[in-house]
Amino acid sequence: MPRENLRTEIHLSRAALASARVIAKGNRIRDVRRLVSQYGGKVSRWVKKSSAQFEVGGKRFEYHWYEHHGIGRFETKKVEVN
């Protein structure tokens, strides 16, 4: 699936969303210019968030995603934590 059409199929629970932490905002997001170009919105309103860690098969993971209030949540991915 082309990246520009990637809208997550991962459904985060309310608990996961409520416990999410902001890991970058606005210009501190490496891909913020691409996000604005691809999805719209203002640079300053984009945030990158992370879920709490969880374990699957003995490995630890967390989800990362980008959000823009009023536009939505995009590009959720599972990231292995060392």
Residue frames as qw, qx, qy, qz and C-alpha x, y, z in Angstrom:
[[0.000, 0.890, 0.456, 0.000, 0.00, 0.00, 0.00],
 [0.388, 0.560, -0.059, 0.730, 1.50, 3.40, -0.91],
 [0.351, -0.204, -0.526, 0.747, 2.53, 5.40, 2.12],
 [0.145, -0.090, -0.027, -0.985, 0.35, 8.40, 1.18],
 [0.633, -0.277, -0.420, -0.589, -2.75, 6.22, 1.55],
 [0.490, -0.057, -0.798, 0.346, -1.67, 4.66, 4.83],
 [0.484, -0.485, 0.151, -0.712, -4.41, 5.21, 7.38],
 [0.085, -0.314, 0.897, -0.300, -3.98, 2.82, 10.24],
 [0.704, -0.192, -0.567, -0.382, -5.90, -0.42, 10.55],
 [0.412, -0.075, -0.738, 0.529, -4.67, -0.74, 14.12],
 [0.401, -0.714, -0.291, -0.496, -7.38, 0.16, 16.61],
 [0.261, 0.224, -0.624, 0.702, -5.95, 1.51, 19.84],
 [0.376, -0.588, -0.710, 0.095, -8.07, 1.05, 22.96],
 [0.192, -0.905, -0.116, -0.360, -9.33, 3.99, 24.97],
 [0.730, -0.643, 0.080, 0.218, -6.92, 2.99, 27.73],
 [0.725, 0.058, 0.235, 0.645, -3.97, 3.02, 25.29],
 [0.219, 0.697, 0.228, 0.643, -4.99, 6.43, 23.96],
 [0.432, -0.875, -0.102, -0.194, -5.53, 7.81, 27.47],
 [0.740, -0.565, 0.184, 0.315, -2.08, 6.66, 28.61],
 [0.703, 0.522, 0.122, 0.468, -0.32, 7.87, 25.44],
 [0.398, -0.707, 0.025, 0.584, 2.59, 10.23, 25.81],
 [0.462, 0.885, -0.043, -0.030, 3.74, 12.92, 23.42],
 [0.803, -0.240, 0.224, 0.497, 7.25, 12.18, 22.14],
 [0.330, -0.051, 0.290, 0.897, 7.54, 15.09, 19.67],
 [0.227, 0.795, 0.462, -0.321, 5.60, 18.20, 18.61],
 [0.293, 0.921, -0.009, -0.258, 5.62, 20.48, 15.59],
 [0.439, 0.787, -0.433, -0.010, 9.08, 21.13, 14.17],
 [0.349, -0.522, 0.766, -0.136, 10.60, 18.48, 16.47],
 [0.848, 0.211, 0.472, -0.119, 8.87, 15.80, 14.38],
 [0.381, -0.319, 0.629, 0.598, 11.36, 14.70, 11.72],
 [0.209, 0.294, 0.791, 0.493, 8.62, 14.12, 9.10],
 [0.131, 0.614, 0.489, -0.605, 6.40, 17.10, 9.91],
 [0.201, 0.463, -0.333, -0.796, 6.79, 18.78, 6.50],
 [0.172, -0.012, -0.903, -0.393, 5.73, 15.53, 4.79],
 [0.004, 0.448, 0.837, -0.314, 2.77, 15.19, 7.14],
 [0.185, 0.604, 0.181, -0.754, 1.57, 18.71, 6.34],
 [0.217, 0.350, -0.597, -0.689, 2.06, 18.13, 2.62],
 [0.182, -0.069, -0.957, -0.215, 0.32, 14.76, 2.68],
 [0.201, -0.518, -0.821, 0.133, -2.50, 15.28, 5.19],
 [0.054, -0.759, -0.230, -0.607, -2.72, 19.06, 5.71],
 [0.593, -0.744, -0.279, 0.132, -2.93, 21.14, 8.84],
 [0.011, 0.928, -0.294, 0.229, -0.46, 23.39, 10.62],
 [0.571, 0.358, -0.642, 0.365, 3.04, 22.25, 11.60],
 [0.108, -0.375, 0.570, -0.723, 2.48, 23.40, 15.18],
 [0.751, -0.151, 0.179, -0.617, -0.62, 21.19, 15.62],
 [0.840, 0.191, -0.503, -0.068, 1.06, 17.88, 14.66],
 [0.474, -0.608, 0.578, -0.265, 2.19, 15.58, 17.50],
 [0.629, 0.216, -0.745, -0.049, 3.92, 12.21, 17.55],
 [0.657, -0.470, 0.318, -0.496, 2.66, 9.94, 20.32],
 [0.368, 0.256, -0.891, 0.077, 3.62, 6.64, 21.89],
 [0.789, -0.417, -0.282, -0.352, 1.59, 4.05, 23.77],
 [0.589, -0.592, 0.522, -0.174, 2.63, 2.31, 26.96],
 [0.199, 0.419, -0.871, -0.162, 4.92, -0.68, 26.43],
 [0.888, -0.052, 0.214, -0.404, 3.44, -4.16, 26.09],
 [0.270, -0.419, 0.853, 0.153, 4.86, -7.65, 25.66],
 [0.873, 0.325, -0.036, -0.363, 4.25, -10.11, 22.83],
 [0.946, 0.229, -0.187, 0.138, 6.12, -13.41, 22.63],
 [0.768, -0.389, -0.066, 0.504, 8.73, -12.30, 25.14],
 [0.403, 0.219, 0.143, 0.877, 9.53, -9.07, 23.28],
 [0.051, -0.658, -0.416, 0.625, 8.54, -5.55, 24.33],
 [0.249, 0.436, 0.508, 0.700, 6.76, -3.19, 21.95],
 [0.090, 0.582, 0.374, -0.716, 4.94, 0.13, 21.87],
 [0.428, 0.670, 0.528, 0.299, 2.85, 1.84, 19.22],
 [0.188, -0.385, 0.068, 0.901, 3.86, 5.16, 17.66],
 [0.302, 0.661, 0.626, 0.282, 1.58, 7.39, 15.60],
 [0.133, 0.058, 0.060, 0.988, 1.07, 10.94, 14.37],
 [0.003, 0.700, 0.699, -0.143, -1.97, 13.02, 15.31],
 [0.052, 0.140, 0.096, 0.984, -3.39, 16.36, 14.29],
 [0.178, 0.440, 0.677, -0.563, -6.43, 17.56, 16.22],
 [0.457, 0.598, 0.105, -0.649, -9.29, 18.03, 13.77],
 [0.489, 0.500, -0.592, -0.401, -7.67, 15.92, 11.04],
 [0.964, -0.090, -0.133, -0.210, -7.04, 12.56, 12.68],
 [0.617, -0.535, 0.570, 0.090, -4.56, 9.87, 13.63],
 [0.736, 0.608, -0.255, -0.154, -2.17, 8.52, 10.99],
 [0.588, 0.535, -0.583, 0.169, 0.57, 5.99, 10.35],
 [0.707, -0.545, 0.361, -0.270, 0.39, 3.86, 13.47],
 [0.702, 0.386, -0.595, 0.057, 3.21, 1.35, 13.73],
 [0.866, -0.499, 0.008, 0.020, 4.38, -1.21, 16.27],
 [0.313, 0.763, -0.491, 0.282, 7.95, -0.53, 17.38],
 [0.863, -0.208, -0.394, 0.239, 10.15, -3.03, 19.23],
 [0.253, -0.895, 0.252, -0.268, 11.70, -1.59, 22.39],
 [0.683, 0.299, -0.586, 0.319, 15.14, -2.77, 23.44]]
